[in-house]
Amino acid sequence: MQSSSMRRLGAVATVVALGLTIGLADRGQAASHVSKAGSGSAAGSGSGSATAAPVTVGGAPMFANKNIIQNAVNSKDHTTLVAAVKAAGLVETLSGPGPFTVFAPTNAAFAQLPKGTVETLLKPENKAQLTKVLTSHVVAANALSSAVKKMVKDGGGRHAVKTVSGATLVLKADGGKVTVTDENGGTARVTIADVRQSNGVIHVVDKVLLPK
């Protein structure tokens, strides 16, 4: 690809061994970057969520008793993400027990990438790069926004967390809203928080997070 974003993506292809398989094997280590308050808050709110009305994302209700994939496929705002997850062969993984926290970019977020980036990533020969990008949006823990905000506060205004790809995301709370900054300095805002899943939680974001 001719764009600078694609050159950055190309640079990570050789380190894809840090991707999903190893990341999931090291789930305990990744989860240590999310304090016990994260899982505790999620567990504590689980019983209450059974009677709460489901959050609507992309025009579809997101049911807490369904997994990430079962819900995501129904969101009209996440058709690009779902296509990418299928192309990367991550459907089975993200349907698994988790827990996972997924920062889910919308179609509009993918559209902000340089022209041709998505089409190039979806090609079979670029599966390793695509996997690296997608798993840089996944943390092996169950972290609701309340827990994230507490961790940010306890960290003096920021909290760094490792994704299952090995990339580092920096979480902040700007005006009460959670923001996520990638390794290249790009910052996404959480537009819909705490979309509970049977195997974790989704936070909808307005930008794609790119690893180095």
N, C-alpha and C positions, 0 to 999 in steps of 0.2 A: 504494500500500500504506500502511497505517496505521502500520506498525512503523517504529522508528528505523532499523533495518537497511535497509529498503526505501528510506527517504528518502536514505540514504547511497548506495545503488545508483543511485537516480534521478539523483543529482548528477553521476554520471560519464558519463551517456549522451551529453552534448554533447562529450565529449573522446574518444569511441571511435576517433577517427582515430589515437590513439596505440596502437590495438589490434594485432591479429595481423599485418595486412599490413605496416604500417610497422615493427612490431617485428621481423619476419622480415627485412625489407630491411636493418635495422640490426643484424643478428645479430652482426656482428663487434664492434660497440660493446658490445652486451649481454654478449657472451662475455668481454670484457675485465674484467668484474667478477668473473669466476671465474678464478682464477689458472691458469697453465699446469700447475700441479700437478694440477688437476682432470682435464684431458683426458689428461695423462700417466698418471695412475693408472688411468683407465679403459682407456686403450690398453694399458697394461702388464698389466692383468688380463684382457684380452679373450681371449688365447690360453688362459689357464688355465680360463676359464669354460666352454670347449667340453666339458670332461670333468666339470664339476661338475654335481651334481643340480640341476634347476631349482627355484627358490623357489616355494612354494605361496602363492597369494593368493586369498582368497575361495573356497577349495576347489579351485582349478584350478592346474596347473603353469604357470609363466610361462617361456616358452622364449626364450633369448637370441638365437635366429635369427629371431624374429618381431618385428614392430614393435609400437609402443605400443597401437595400436587392436586389432590381432590378438590381443594378450594380454588387454587390458582387458575385451573383450566376454565373456570366459570367467569373469571374477571375479564371483561372486554378491554380493560386498560392494561392487561398484562399478556397479550397474545404474543408479543415479541419475546418476552422473557420465557414463556412456556415453550415456544419454538426453539429457543436457544438451549433450554434445559433438556429437551428431547434430543437435539443434535449432539449435545455433549454426553449423552447417555447417563444423565443424573436422575432420571425419573424414579428408578428403584431406590436409590439412596435417599432422596428427599421424601419418599413415601415410607421410609423406615422409622424406627422408634425414636431416633434423635436422642436428646432434644436438640433442636436447631433454632437459632434466631436468624431470620432472613431479612436483609434489607433489600426490598423488592423494587427495582426500577420500573417505572411505567413505560408504556409505548412512547410517550412524549420525551421521556428521559433518553431512551435509545435514539430517538430522532435528533437529539442535540449533538450526537457524535458526528465526526466528519463524514461526508457523503461516501457511501460504499463500505463503511467500517462493519456494519452489521452483516451485510451480504458476504463480505470476505470472511468474517469469523464463522459464519454458518457453513462454510465449505468443509467437506470431510478432512481435507489435508490440514486444516487449522483447528482441529478438535482440541489439541493440547492447549493452544492459546485461549480458546473459548472456555475450556474447563477452568483454567487459571483465573480468568475474569469472573466467571460465575461464582466460583468458590471463594472469591475475595469478598463476596457479599454475605457469606454464611459464617456464623460463629457457633461453635459446638456448646451451646448453653441455652437456657430459656430465660431471657432477660426482658421483662416488661419495662415500659418507659419510666415508671416510678423508681425502679431499682437502678436504671441507668442514670437518672437524675441524681440519685443519692451517691452513686459512685463518682459522678462528675464533681459533686459538691465536696465529697471526701477527698478527692484528688486535687482540690484547689482550682477547679474550673475546667478540668479535662480528665479524660480517662482513656488510656490506650488499651486496645484489645487485639488479640491475634485472631485472624480468620482461619478456617480450615485449610486454606491455600498457603498459609504462612505469612500472608500480608498483614500489615498493621493498619488498623483504623483508629482514628482519634475521635472520641465522642465528646460533645459539649452540649450545654443547655443554653440556648440563646433566646432570651425572653420567654422562658418556659417551654420552648420547643427544642427537641433534640436535633442536633446536626451531626453529620458524619463526614470526616475528612479523610481522603485516601492518601496514599504514599506520594502522590504527585501534587498534593495541595488542593485538589478539587473537593469542593464541599457540597454535600447533598443535604436537603432538609427532609425530615420525616413529616410527611403530609397526613398520613393516617397511621396512628400508633396502636399497638396492642391488639392486633388482629389474631386472636388466640386460635391455635390449631391443636389437634390431638398429639402432635409430636413437636410442639414448640410455639413460636410466635412469629408473625410477619409484621414488619414495619415498612410501609410503603414510602419510597423515597423518590425525589424528583430529578436525580442525576445518576448516571452510571459511575460506579466507583472503579477506578483503574489502578491495578498494581504496577509497580515499577518493572 
